[in-house]
Amino acid sequence: MNILKRADTPKVNSIVTFRPWGRTLDDVDYWSRWTTRGRWFSLQEEPQRHLVGVVVAIKRVGGEFYYRITSGSSAWDAAPQDVKILSEDYYTG
């Protein structure tokens, strides 16, 4: 859990890019309807696609943890390696 103490680790209320656990981002229409998609979502190949959301909770399971993230009108769980803090220049290039 020491990773949560690092400044570059997302915390509650961080705006992040992420990929939800156990899901693929193949269905562009589904993700467009229910979530906030990453920049150029529909133009990228599936492995490079990501969603944008806000961390609402950090959940512990044994000695590990995962993030609960809201995006659009839904909420998703994501593994720490699939979550990154959204950089300030994300939308400006």
WOTATA-V194903 format. One line per field, one symbol per residue. phi: phi as a letter, one per 40 degrees, with the letter a starting at -180 (. if undefined). psi: psi as a letter, one per 30 degrees, with the letter a starting at -180 (. if undefined). Layout:
phi=???
psi=???
//
This chain:
phi=.ccccccccdbdgccbbabccgbbbccdcccccbbcccdgdccccdcccabbabcbabbbbgcbaabbbcagbbbacacdcbbbcccccdccg
psi=fffffkfgkklkgkklklkkkgklhejeeeeeefljllkgefflleffkllkakkfljkkjbglllkkkkkbglklkkkefgkkkklfgeff.
//
